[in-house]
Amino acid sequence: MPKMKTRKSAAKRYRVTGTGKVKYKKQGSRHILTKKTTKRKRNLRHSGVLSDPETKKARIMLPYKF
């Protein structure tokens, strides 16, 4: 049986933690930062965690990370 292919776009966006959760960097922190509040920019710095249904989709795209 041939190897499964990893979706490279997903591999660049997501990281799997030791407990199996999927981390990602939040969007919206690249440009047009002057109109965003300091609190909003500060919260965008922290990484987010995918929900359970989204994690199942990520498992399909990242077969060798889990």
mmCIF file as Biopython writes it, N, C-alpha, C and O atoms, coordinates in Angstrom:
data_model
#
loop_
_atom_site.group_PDB
_atom_site.id
_atom_site.type_symbol
_atom_site.label_atom_id
_atom_site.label_alt_id
_atom_site.label_comp_id
_atom_site.label_asym_id
_atom_site.label_entity_id
_atom_site.label_seq_id
_atom_site.pdbx_PDB_ins_code
_atom_site.Cartn_x
_atom_site.Cartn_y
_atom_site.Cartn_z
_atom_site.occupancy
_atom_site.B_iso_or_equiv
_atom_site.auth_seq_id
_atom_site.auth_asym_id
_atom_site.pdbx_PDB_model_num
ATOM 1   N N  . MET A ? 1  ? 0.840   -1.182 0.000  1.0 0.0 1  A 1 
ATOM 2   C CA . MET A ? 1  ? 0.000   0.000  0.000  1.0 0.0 1  A 1 
ATOM 3   C C  . MET A ? 1  ? 0.884   1.244  0.000  1.0 0.0 1  A 1 
ATOM 4   O O  . MET A ? 1  ? 1.826   1.317  0.790  1.0 0.0 1  A 1 
ATOM 5   N N  . PRO A ? 2  ? 0.611   2.224  -0.860 1.0 0.0 2  A 1 
ATOM 6   C CA . PRO A ? 2  ? 1.455   3.414  -0.924 1.0 0.0 2  A 1 
ATOM 7   C C  . PRO A ? 2  ? 1.266   4.315  0.294  1.0 0.0 2  A 1 
ATOM 8   O O  . PRO A ? 2  ? 0.274   4.233  1.019  1.0 0.0 2  A 1 
ATOM 9   N N  . LYS A ? 3  ? 2.251   5.167  0.479  1.0 0.0 3  A 1 
ATOM 10  C CA . LYS A ? 3  ? 2.171   6.122  1.588  1.0 0.0 3  A 1 
ATOM 11  C C  . LYS A ? 3  ? 1.088   7.154  1.321  1.0 0.0 3  A 1 
ATOM 12  O O  . LYS A ? 3  ? 0.799   7.488  0.172  1.0 0.0 3  A 1 
ATOM 13  N N  . MET A ? 4  ? 0.494   7.653  2.398  1.0 0.0 4  A 1 
ATOM 14  C CA . MET A ? 4  ? -0.485  8.722  2.276  1.0 0.0 4  A 1 
ATOM 15  C C  . MET A ? 4  ? 0.256   10.050 2.153  1.0 0.0 4  A 1 
ATOM 16  O O  . MET A ? 4  ? 1.332   10.223 2.728  1.0 0.0 4  A 1 
ATOM 17  N N  . LYS A ? 5  ? -0.314  10.973 1.413  1.0 0.0 5  A 1 
ATOM 18  C CA . LYS A ? 5  ? 0.313   12.276 1.242  1.0 0.0 5  A 1 
ATOM 19  C C  . LYS A ? 5  ? -0.199  13.253 2.300  1.0 0.0 5  A 1 
ATOM 20  O O  . LYS A ? 5  ? -1.379  13.260 2.648  1.0 0.0 5  A 1 
ATOM 21  N N  . THR A ? 6  ? 0.720   14.074 2.798  1.0 0.0 6  A 1 
ATOM 22  C CA . THR A ? 6  ? 0.380   15.130 3.745  1.0 0.0 6  A 1 
ATOM 23  C C  . THR A ? 6  ? -0.009  16.374 2.974  1.0 0.0 6  A 1 
ATOM 24  O O  . THR A ? 6  ? 0.652   16.737 2.001  1.0 0.0 6  A 1 
ATOM 25  N N  . ARG A ? 7  ? -1.088  17.037 3.405  1.0 0.0 7  A 1 
ATOM 26  C CA . ARG A ? 7  ? -1.437  18.335 2.813  1.0 0.0 7  A 1 
ATOM 27  C C  . ARG A ? 7  ? -0.422  19.347 3.327  1.0 0.0 7  A 1 
ATOM 28  O O  . ARG A ? 7  ? -0.426  19.691 4.509  1.0 0.0 7  A 1 
ATOM 29  N N  . LYS A ? 8  ? 0.441   19.818 2.447  1.0 0.0 8  A 1 
ATOM 30  C CA . LYS A ? 8  ? 1.537   20.686 2.876  1.0 0.0 8  A 1 
ATOM 31  C C  . LYS A ? 8  ? 1.041   22.029 3.405  1.0 0.0 8  A 1 
ATOM 32  O O  . LYS A ? 8  ? 1.679   22.625 4.273  1.0 0.0 8  A 1 
ATOM 33  N N  . SER A ? 9  ? -0.094  22.511 2.890  1.0 0.0 9  A 1 
ATOM 34  C CA . SER A ? 9  ? -0.630  23.772 3.405  1.0 0.0 9  A 1 
ATOM 35  C C  . SER A ? 9  ? -1.043  23.617 4.866  1.0 0.0 9  A 1 
ATOM 36  O O  . SER A ? 9  ? -0.845  24.529 5.669  1.0 0.0 9  A 1 
ATOM 37  N N  . ALA A ? 10 ? -1.612  22.471 5.211  1.0 0.0 10 A 1 
ATOM 38  C CA . ALA A ? 10 ? -2.011  22.222 6.595  1.0 0.0 10 A 1 
ATOM 39  C C  . ALA A ? 10 ? -0.793  22.000 7.483  1.0 0.0 10 A 1 
ATOM 40  O O  . ALA A ? 10 ? -0.794  22.405 8.646  1.0 0.0 10 A 1 
ATOM 41  N N  . ALA A ? 11 ? 0.239   21.365 6.950  1.0 0.0 11 A 1 
ATOM 42  C CA . ALA A ? 11 ? 1.446   21.111 7.734  1.0 0.0 11 A 1 
ATOM 43  C C  . ALA A ? 11 ? 2.146   22.408 8.120  1.0 0.0 11 A 1 
ATOM 44  O O  . ALA A ? 11 ? 2.787   22.486 9.168  1.0 0.0 11 A 1 
ATOM 45  N N  . LYS A ? 12 ? 2.022   23.425 7.271  1.0 0.0 12 A 1 
ATOM 46  C CA . LYS A ? 12 ? 2.645   24.704 7.577  1.0 0.0 12 A 1 
ATOM 47  C C  . LYS A ? 12 ? 1.826   25.522 8.568  1.0 0.0 12 A 1 
ATOM 48  O O  . LYS A ? 12 ? 2.376   26.377 9.261  1.0 0.0 12 A 1 
ATOM 49  N N  . ARG A ? 13 ? 0.516   25.273 8.645  1.0 0.0 13 A 1 
ATOM 50  C CA . ARG A ? 13 ? -0.360  26.075 9.494  1.0 0.0 13 A 1 
ATOM 51  C C  . ARG A ? 13 ? -0.551  25.499 10.887 1.0 0.0 13 A 1 
ATOM 52  O O  . ARG A ? 13 ? -0.755  26.253 11.839 1.0 0.0 13 A 1 
ATOM 53  N N  . TYR A ? 14 ? -0.491  24.191 11.028 1.0 0.0 14 A 1 
ATOM 54  C CA . TYR A ? 14 ? -0.864  23.544 12.284 1.0 0.0 14 A 1 
ATOM 55  C C  . TYR A ? 14 ? 0.311   22.811 12.909 1.0 0.0 14 A 1 
ATOM 56  O O  . TYR A ? 14 ? 1.204   22.328 12.213 1.0 0.0 14 A 1 
ATOM 57  N N  . ARG A ? 15 ? 0.295   22.736 14.253 1.0 0.0 15 A 1 
ATOM 58  C CA . ARG A ? 15 ? 1.253   21.952 15.030 1.0 0.0 15 A 1 
ATOM 59  C C  . ARG A ? 15 ? 0.463   21.108 16.003 1.0 0.0 15 A 1 
ATOM 60  O O  . ARG A ? 15 ? -0.540  21.561 16.554 1.0 0.0 15 A 1 
ATOM 61  N N  . VAL A ? 16 ? 0.909   19.876 16.219 1.0 0.0 16 A 1 
ATOM 62  C CA . VAL A ? 16 ? 0.224   18.966 17.131 1.0 0.0 16 A 1 
ATOM 63  C C  . VAL A ? 16 ? 0.976   18.954 18.450 1.0 0.0 16 A 1 
ATOM 64  O O  . VAL A ? 16 ? 2.195   18.785 18.470 1.0 0.0 16 A 1 
ATOM 65  N N  . THR A ? 17 ? 0.252   19.132 19.562 1.0 0.0 17 A 1 
ATOM 66  C CA . THR A ? 17 ? 0.865   19.118 20.885 1.0 0.0 17 A 1 
ATOM 67  C C  . THR A ? 17 ? 1.062   17.676 21.340 1.0 0.0 17 A 1 
ATOM 68  O O  . THR A ? 17 ? 0.654   16.737 20.658 1.0 0.0 17 A 1 
ATOM 69  N N  . GLY A ? 18 ? 1.685   17.516 22.485 1.0 0.0 18 A 1 
ATOM 70  C CA . GLY A ? 18 ? 1.928   16.186 23.021 1.0 0.0 18 A 1 
ATOM 71  C C  . GLY A ? 18 ? 0.660   15.465 23.423 1.0 0.0 18 A 1 
ATOM 72  O O  . GLY A ? 18 ? 0.614   14.235 23.409 1.0 0.0 18 A 1 
ATOM 73  N N  . THR A ? 19 ? -0.377  16.218 23.784 1.0 0.0 19 A 1 
ATOM 74  C CA . THR A ? 19 ? -1.643  15.596 24.181 1.0 0.0 19 A 1 
ATOM 75  C C  . THR A ? 19 ? -2.579  15.370 22.997 1.0 0.0 19 A 1 
ATOM 76  O O  . THR A ? 19 ? -3.681  14.851 23.173 1.0 0.0 19 A 1 
ATOM 77  N N  . GLY A ? 20 ? -2.150  15.756 21.780 1.0 0.0 20 A 1 
ATOM 78  C CA . GLY A ? 20 ? -2.964  15.512 20.597 1.0 0.0 20 A 1 
ATOM 79  C C  . GLY A ? 20 ? -3.818  16.680 20.169 1.0 0.0 20 A 1 
ATOM 80  O O  . GLY A ? 20 ? -4.592  16.562 19.218 1.0 0.0 20 A 1 
ATOM 81  N N  . LYS A ? 21 ? -3.696  17.820 20.853 1.0 0.0 21 A 1 
ATOM 82  C CA . LYS A ? 21 ? -4.437  19.002 20.420 1.0 0.0 21 A 1 
ATOM 83  C C  . LYS A ? 21 ? -3.712  19.647 19.250 1.0 0.0 21 A 1 
ATOM 84  O O  . LYS A ? 21 ? -2.511  19.451 19.066 1.0 0.0 21 A 1 
ATOM 85  N N  . VAL A ? 22 ? -4.452  20.419 18.461 1.0 0.0 22 A 1 
ATOM 86  C CA . VAL A ? 22 ? -3.867  21.059 17.283 1.0 0.0 22 A 1 
ATOM 87  C C  . VAL A ? 22 ? -3.824  22.566 17.510 1.0 0.0 22 A 1 
ATOM 88  O O  . VAL A ? 22 ? -4.856  23.200 17.729 1.0 0.0 22 A 1 
ATOM 89  N N  . LYS A ? 23 ? -2.609  23.136 17.454 1.0 0.0 23 A 1 
ATOM 90  C CA . LYS A ? 23 ? -2.409  24.558 17.646 1.0 0.0 23 A 1 
ATOM 91  C C  . LYS A ? 23 ? -2.291  25.248 16.305 1.0 0.0 23 A 1 
ATOM 92  O O  . LYS A ? 23 ? -1.874  24.641 15.318 1.0 0.0 23 A 1 
ATOM 93  N N  . TYR A ? 24 ? -2.665  26.540 16.270 1.0 0.0 24 A 1 
ATOM 94  C CA . TYR A ? 24 ? -2.517  27.343 15.066 1.0 0.0 24 A 1 
ATOM 95  C C  . TYR A ? 24 ? -2.269  28.785 15.470 1.0 0.0 24 A 1 
ATOM 96  O O  . TYR A ? 24 ? -2.562  29.182 16.598 1.0 0.0 24 A 1 
ATOM 97  N N  . LYS A ? 25 ? -1.726  29.568 14.540 1.0 0.0 25 A 1 
ATOM 98  C CA . LYS A ? 25 ? -1.520  30.996 14.786 1.0 0.0 25 A 1 
ATOM 99  C C  . LYS A ? 25 ? -2.768  31.738 14.335 1.0 0.0 25 A 1 
ATOM 100 O O  . LYS A ? 25 ? -3.303  31.476 13.258 1.0 0.0 25 A 1 
ATOM 101 N N  . LYS A ? 26 ? -3.223  32.664 15.166 1.0 0.0 26 A 1 
ATOM 102 C CA . LYS A ? 26 ? -4.449  33.392 14.862 1.0 0.0 26 A 1 
ATOM 103 C C  . LYS A ? 26 ? -4.229  34.361 13.703 1.0 0.0 26 A 1 
ATOM 104 O O  . LYS A ? 26 ? -3.139  34.907 13.525 1.0 0.0 26 A 1 
ATOM 105 N N  . GLN A ? 27 ? -5.274  34.559 12.933 1.0 0.0 27 A 1 
ATOM 106 C CA . GLN A ? 27 ? -5.196  35.463 11.788 1.0 0.0 27 A 1 
ATOM 107 C C  . GLN A ? 27 ? -5.445  36.896 12.207 1.0 0.0 27 A 1 
ATOM 108 O O  . GLN A ? 27 ? -5.985  37.156 13.283 1.0 0.0 27 A 1 
ATOM 109 N N  . GLY A ? 28 ? -5.049  37.824 11.350 1.0 0.0 28 A 1 
ATOM 110 C CA . GLY A ? 28 ? -5.369  39.226 11.558 1.0 0.0 28 A 1 
ATOM 111 C C  . GLY A ? 28 ? -4.294  40.036 12.233 1.0 0.0 28 A 1 
ATOM 112 O O  . GLY A ? 28 ? -4.572  41.145 12.691 1.0 0.0 28 A 1 
ATOM 113 N N  . SER A ? 29 ? -3.061  39.529 12.318 1.0 0.0 29 A 1 
ATOM 114 C CA . SER A ? 29 ? -2.019  40.281 13.026 1.0 0.0 29 A 1 
ATOM 115 C C  . SER A ? 29 ? -0.892  40.710 12.097 1.0 0.0 29 A 1 
ATOM 116 O O  . SER A ? 29 ? 0.212   40.993 12.563 1.0 0.0 29 A 1 
ATOM 117 N N  . ARG A ? 30 ? -1.145  40.764 10.799 1.0 0.0 30 A 1 
ATOM 118 C CA . ARG A ? 30 ? -0.076  41.056 9.847  1.0 0.0 30 A 1 
ATOM 119 C C  . ARG A ? 30 ? -0.030  42.525 9.411  1.0 0.0 30 A 1 
ATOM 120 O O  . ARG A ? 30 ? 1.048   43.116 9.358  1.0 0.0 30 A 1 
ATOM 121 N N  . HIS A ? 31 ? -1.167  43.107 9.103  1.0 0.0 31 A 1 
ATOM 122 C CA . HIS A ? 31 ? -1.172  44.487 8.614  1.0 0.0 31 A 1 
ATOM 123 C C  . HIS A ? 31 ? -2.476  45.149 9.034  1.0 0.0 31 A 1 
ATOM 124 O O  . HIS A ? 31 ? -3.380  44.510 9.573  1.0 0.0 31 A 1 
ATOM 125 N N  . ILE A ? 32 ? -2.544  46.450 8.769  1.0 0.0 32 A 1 
ATOM 126 C CA . ILE A ? 32 ? -3.661  47.303 9.211  1.0 0.0 32 A 1 
ATOM 127 C C  . ILE A ? 32 ? -3.825  47.179 10.735 1.0 0.0 32 A 1 
ATOM 128 O O  . ILE A ? 32 ? -4.918  46.913 11.236 1.0 0.0 32 A 1 
ATOM 129 N N  . LEU A ? 33 ? -2.730  47.375 11.447 1.0 0.0 33 A 1 
ATOM 130 C CA . LEU A ? 33 ? -2.745  47.205 12.899 1.0 0.0 33 A 1 
ATOM 131 C C  . LEU A ? 33 ? -3.099  48.497 13.632 1.0 0.0 33 A 1 
ATOM 132 O O  . LEU A ? 33 ? -3.364  48.466 14.834 1.0 0.0 33 A 1 
ATOM 133 N N  . THR A ? 34 ? -3.110  49.617 12.937 1.0 0.0 34 A 1 
ATOM 134 C CA . THR A ? 34 ? -3.347  50.890 13.625 1.0 0.0 34 A 1 
ATOM 135 C C  . THR A ? 34 ? -4.775  51.014 14.120 1.0 0.0 34 A 1 
ATOM 136 O O  . THR A ? 34 ? -5.011  51.623 15.163 1.0 0.0 34 A 1 
ATOM 137 N N  . LYS A ? 35 ? -5.722  50.456 13.404 1.0 0.0 35 A 1 
ATOM 138 C CA . LYS A ? 35 ? -7.123  50.571 13.826 1.0 0.0 35 A 1 
ATOM 139 C C  . LYS A ? 35 ? -7.521  49.503 14.841 1.0 0.0 35 A 1 
ATOM 140 O O  . LYS A ? 35 ? -8.621  49.564 15.390 1.0 0.0 35 A 1 
ATOM 141 N N  . LYS A ? 36 ? -6.658  48.532 15.102 1.0 0.0 36 A 1 
ATOM 142 C CA . LYS A ? 36 ? -6.971  47.492 16.077 1.0 0.0 36 A 1 
ATOM 143 C C  . LYS A ? 36 ? -6.503  47.934 17.458 1.0 0.0 36 A 1 
ATOM 144 O O  . LYS A ? 36 ? -5.465  48.582 17.595 1.0 0.0 36 A 1 
ATOM 145 N N  . THR A ? 37 ? -7.266  47.584 18.466 1.0 0.0 37 A 1 
ATOM 146 C CA . THR A ? 37 ? -6.923  47.997 19.817 1.0 0.0 37 A 1 
ATOM 147 C C  . THR A ? 37 ? -5.736  47.187 20.327 1.0 0.0 37 A 1 
ATOM 148 O O  . THR A ? 37 ? -5.431  46.112 19.811 1.0 0.0 37 A 1 
ATOM 149 N N  . THR A ? 38 ? -5.078  47.720 21.344 1.0 0.0 38 A 1 
ATOM 150 C CA . THR A ? 38 ? -3.924  47.045 21.937 1.0 0.0 38 A 1 
ATOM 151 C C  . THR A ? 38 ? -4.332  45.705 22.524 1.0 0.0 38 A 1 
ATOM 152 O O  . THR A ? 38 ? -3.599  44.723 22.408 1.0 0.0 38 A 1 
ATOM 153 N N  . LYS A ? 39 ? -5.496  45.660 23.153 1.0 0.0 39 A 1 
ATOM 154 C CA . LYS A ? 39 ? -5.987  44.415 23.739 1.0 0.0 39 A 1 
ATOM 155 C C  . LYS A ? 39 ? -6.208  43.355 22.666 1.0 0.0 39 A 1 
ATOM 156 O O  . LYS A ? 39 ? -5.867  42.186 22.852 1.0 0.0 39 A 1 
ATOM 157 N N  . ARG A ? 40 ? -6.778  43.775 21.548 1.0 0.0 40 A 1 
ATOM 158 C CA . ARG A ? 40 ? -7.037  42.824 20.456 1.0 0.0 40 A 1 
ATOM 159 C C  . ARG A ? 40 ? -5.739  42.293 19.863 1.0 0.0 40 A 1 
ATOM 160 O O  . ARG A ? 40 ? -5.628  41.101 19.578 1.0 0.0 40 A 1 
ATOM 161 N N  . LYS A ? 41 ? -4.749  43.177 19.675 1.0 0.0 41 A 1 
ATOM 162 C CA . LYS A ? 41 ? -3.459  42.752 19.129 1.0 0.0 41 A 1 
ATOM 163 C C  . LYS A ? 41 ? -2.733  41.834 20.099 1.0 0.0 41 A 1 
ATOM 164 O O  . LYS A ? 41 ? -2.065  40.887 19.685 1.0 0.0 41 A 1 
ATOM 165 N N  . ARG A ? 42 ? -2.865  42.113 21.384 1.0 0.0 42 A 1 
ATOM 166 C CA . ARG A ? 42 ? -2.223  41.278 22.396 1.0 0.0 42 A 1 
ATOM 167 C C  . ARG A ? 42 ? -2.823  39.877 22.406 1.0 0.0 42 A 1 
ATOM 168 O O  . ARG A ? 42 ? -2.100  38.891 22.547 1.0 0.0 42 A 1 
ATOM 169 N N  . ASN A ? 43 ? -4.159  39.787 22.255 1.0 0.0 43 A 1 
ATOM 170 C CA . ASN A ? 43 ? -4.812  38.479 22.228 1.0 0.0 43 A 1 
ATOM 171 C C  . ASN A ? 43 ? -4.505  37.708 20.956 1.0 0.0 43 A 1 
ATOM 172 O O  . ASN A ? 43 ? -4.557  36.478 20.954 1.0 0.0 43 A 1 
ATOM 173 N N  . LEU A ? 44 ? -4.187  38.403 19.878 1.0 0.0 44 A 1 
ATOM 174 C CA . LEU A ? 44 ? -3.838  37.727 18.632 1.0 0.0 44 A 1 
ATOM 175 C C  . LEU A ? 44 ? -2.459  37.077 18.692 1.0 0.0 44 A 1 
ATOM 176 O O  . LEU A ? 44 ? -2.153  36.200 17.884 1.0 0.0 44 A 1 
ATOM 177 N N  . ARG A ? 45 ? -1.626  37.500 19.643 1.0 0.0 45 A 1 
ATOM 178 C CA . ARG A ? 45 ? -0.284  36.918 19.759 1.0 0.0 45 A 1 
ATOM 179 C C  . ARG A ? 45 ? -0.323  35.467 20.202 1.0 0.0 45 A 1 
ATOM 180 O O  . ARG A ? 45 ? 0.525   34.668 19.806 1.0 0.0 45 A 1 
ATOM 181 N N  . HIS A ? 46 ? -1.308  35.127 21.024 1.0 0.0 46 A 1 
ATOM 182 C CA . HIS A ? 46 ? -1.365  33.775 21.570 1.0 0.0 46 A 1 
ATOM 183 C C  . HIS A ? 46 ? -1.887  32.806 20.522 1.0 0.0 46 A 1 
ATOM 184 O O  . HIS A ? 46 ? -2.715  33.164 19.684 1.0 0.0 46 A 1 
ATOM 185 N N  . SER A ? 47 ? -1.394  31.573 20.578 1.0 0.0 47 A 1 
ATOM 186 C CA . SER A ? 47 ? -1.858  30.578 19.622 1.0 0.0 47 A 1 
ATOM 187 C C  . SER A ? 47 ? -3.229  30.061 20.030 1.0 0.0 47 A 1 
ATOM 188 O O  . SER A ? 47 ? -3.570  30.038 21.212 1.0 0.0 47 A 1 
ATOM 189 N N  . GLY A ? 48 ? -4.000  29.652 19.051 1.0 0.0 48 A 1 
ATOM 190 C CA . GLY A ? 48 ? -5.321  29.101 19.287 1.0 0.0 48 A 1 
ATOM 191 C C  . GLY A ? 48 ? -5.283  27.584 19.230 1.0 0.0 48 A 1 
ATOM 192 O O  . GLY A ? 48 ? -4.303  27.002 18.765 1.0 0.0 48 A 1 
ATOM 193 N N  . VAL A ? 49 ? -6.338  26.943 19.700 1.0 0.0 49 A 1 
ATOM 194 C CA . VAL A ? 49 ? -6.462  25.492 19.677 1.0 0.0 49 A 1 
ATOM 195 C C  . VAL A ? 49 ? -7.719  25.143 18.897 1.0 0.0 49 A 1 
ATOM 196 O O  . VAL A ? 49 ? -8.783  25.718 19.129 1.0 0.0 49 A 1 
ATOM 197 N N  . LEU A ? 50 ? -7.594  24.206 17.980 1.0 0.0 50 A 1 
ATOM 198 C CA . LEU A ? 50 ? -8.743  23.799 17.176 1.0 0.0 50 A 1 
ATOM 199 C C  . LEU A ? 50 ? -9.766  23.062 18.033 1.0 0.0 50 A 1 
ATOM 200 O O  . LEU A ? 50 ? -9.413  22.392 19.003 1.0 0.0 50 A 1 
ATOM 201 N N  . SER A ? 51 ? -11.037 23.195 17.663 1.0 0.0 51 A 1 
ATOM 202 C CA . SER A ? 51 ? -12.102 22.461 18.345 1.0 0.0 51 A 1 
ATOM 203 C C  . SER A ? 51 ? -12.069 20.999 17.910 1.0 0.0 51 A 1 
ATOM 204 O O  . SER A ? 51 ? -11.354 20.645 16.972 1.0 0.0 51 A 1 
ATOM 205 N N  . ASP A ? 52 ? -12.836 20.155 18.584 1.0 0.0 52 A 1 
ATOM 206 C CA . ASP A ? 52 ? -12.820 18.717 18.288 1.0 0.0 52 A 1 
ATOM 207 C C  . ASP A ? 52 ? -13.235 18.391 16.852 1.0 0.0 52 A 1 
ATOM 208 O O  . ASP A ? 52 ? -12.562 17.586 16.208 1.0 0.0 52 A 1 
ATOM 209 N N  . PRO A ? 53 ? -14.321 18.981 16.315 1.0 0.0 53 A 1 
ATOM 210 C CA . PRO A ? 53 ? -14.655 18.667 14.918 1.0 0.0 53 A 1 
ATOM 211 C C  . PRO A ? 53 ? -13.572 19.108 13.928 1.0 0.0 53 A 1 
ATOM 212 O O  . PRO A ? 53 ? -13.315 18.423 12.938 1.0 0.0 53 A 1 
ATOM 213 N N  . GLU A ? 54 ? -12.939 20.253 14.201 1.0 0.0 54 A 1 
ATOM 214 C CA . GLU A ? 54 ? -11.875 20.722 13.316 1.0 0.0 54 A 1 
ATOM 215 C C  . GLU A ? 54 ? -10.627 19.852 13.452 1.0 0.0 54 A 1 
ATOM 216 O O  . GLU A ? 54 ? -9.891  19.671 12.482 1.0 0.0 54 A 1 
ATOM 217 N N  . THR A ? 55 ? -10.385 19.312 14.646 1.0 0.0 55 A 1 
ATOM 218 C CA . THR A ? 55 ? -9.241  18.434 14.848 1.0 0.0 55 A 1 
ATOM 219 C C  . THR A ? 55 ? -9.395  17.164 14.023 1.0 0.0 55 A 1 
ATOM 220 O O  . THR A ? 55 ? -8.410  16.649 13.495 1.0 0.0 55 A 1 
ATOM 221 N N  . LYS A ? 56 ? -10.606 16.658 13.907 1.0 0.0 56 A 1 
ATOM 222 C CA . LYS A ? 56 ? -10.840 15.468 13.087 1.0 0.0 56 A 1 
ATOM 223 C C  . LYS A ? 56 ? -10.514 15.736 11.631 1.0 0.0 56 A 1 
ATOM 224 O O  . LYS A ? 56 ? -9.982  14.863 10.944 1.0 0.0 56 A 1 
ATOM 225 N N  . LYS A ? 57 ? -10.831 16.950 11.144 1.0 0.0 57 A 1 
ATOM 226 C CA . LYS A ? 57 ? -10.486 17.303 9.774  1.0 0.0 57 A 1 
ATOM 227 C C  . LYS A ? 57 ? -8.973  17.417 9.608  1.0 0.0 57 A 1 
ATOM 228 O O  . LYS A ? 57 ? -8.426  17.035 8.573  1.0 0.0 57 A 1 
ATOM 229 N N  . ALA A ? 58 ? -8.300  17.945 10.635 1.0 0.0 58 A 1 
ATOM 230 C CA . ALA A ? 58 ? -6.847  18.091 10.564 1.0 0.0 58 A 1 
ATOM 231 C C  . ALA A ? 58 ? -6.167  16.730 10.567 1.0 0.0 58 A 1 
ATOM 232 O O  . ALA A ? 58 ? -5.109  16.574 9.956  1.0 0.0 58 A 1 
ATOM 233 N N  . ARG A ? 59 ? -6.745  15.748 11.237 1.0 0.0 59 A 1 
ATOM 234 C CA . ARG A ? 59 ? -6.176  14.400 11.238 1.0 0.0 59 A 1 
ATOM 235 C C  . ARG A ? 59 ? -6.128  13.814 9.834  1.0 0.0 59 A 1 
ATOM 236 O O  . ARG A ? 59 ? -5.195  13.090 9.487  1.0 0.0 59 A 1 
ATOM 237 N N  . ILE A ? 60 ? -7.138  14.131 9.027  1.0 0.0 60 A 1 
ATOM 238 C CA . ILE A ? 60 ? -7.172  13.628 7.659  1.0 0.0 60 A 1 
ATOM 239 C C  . ILE A ? 60 ? -6.057  14.282 6.817  1.0 0.0 60 A 1 
ATOM 240 O O  . ILE A ? 60 ? -5.415  13.631 5.993  1.0 0.0 60 A 1 
ATOM 241 N N  . MET A ? 61 ? -5.854  15.577 7.050  1.0 0.0 61 A 1 
ATOM 242 C CA . MET A ? 61 ? -4.861  16.305 6.259  1.0 0.0 61 A 1 
ATOM 243 C C  . MET A ? 61 ? -3.432  16.040 6.727  1.0 0.0 61 A 1 
ATOM 244 O O  . MET A ? 61 ? -2.483  16.186 5.956  1.0 0.0 61 A 1 
ATOM 245 N N  . LEU A ? 62 ? -3.282  15.649 7.998  1.0 0.0 62 A 1 
ATOM 246 C CA . LEU A ? 62 ? -1.941  15.407 8.567  1.0 0.0 62 A 1 
ATOM 247 C C  . LEU A ? 62 ? -1.876  13.953 9.066  1.0 0.0 62 A 1 
ATOM 248 O O  . LEU A ? 62 ? -1.936  13.722 10.274 1.0 0.0 62 A 1 
ATOM 249 N N  . PRO A ? 63 ? -1.754  12.981 8.170  1.0 0.0 63 A 1 
ATOM 250 C CA . PRO A ? 63 ? -1.856  11.587 8.601  1.0 0.0 63 A 1 
ATOM 251 C C  . PRO A ? 63 ? -0.715  11.116 9.489  1.0 0.0 63 A 1 
ATOM 252 O O  . PRO A ? 63 ? -0.916  10.194 10.280 1.0 0.0 63 A 1 
ATOM 253 N N  . TYR A ? 64 ? 0.471   11.704 9.397  1.0 0.0 64 A 1 
ATOM 254 C CA . TYR A ? 64 ? 1.610   11.201 10.154 1.0 0.0 64 A 1 
ATOM 255 C C  . TYR A ? 64 ? 1.953   12.037 11.373 1.0 0.0 64 A 1 
ATOM 256 O O  . TYR A ? 64 ? 2.974   11.788 12.014 1.0 0.0 64 A 1 
ATOM 257 N N  . LYS A ? 65 ? 1.134   13.016 11.712 1.0 0.0 65 A 1 
ATOM 258 C CA . LYS A ? 65 ? 1.411   13.870 12.866 1.0 0.0 65 A 1 
ATOM 259 C C  . LYS A ? 65 ? 0.764   13.337 14.130 1.0 0.0 65 A 1 
ATOM 260 O O  . LYS A ? 65 ? 1.141   13.752 15.225 1.0 0.0 65 A 1 
ATOM 261 N N  . PHE A ? 66 ? -0.199  12.430 14.016 1.0 0.0 66 A 1 
ATOM 262 C CA . PHE A ? 66 ? -0.933  11.945 15.192 1.0 0.0 66 A 1 
ATOM 263 C C  . PHE A ? 66 ? -0.480  10.558 15.573 1.0 0.0 66 A 1 
ATOM 264 O O  . PHE A ? 66 ? -0.985  9.986  16.539 1.0 0.0 66 A 1 
#
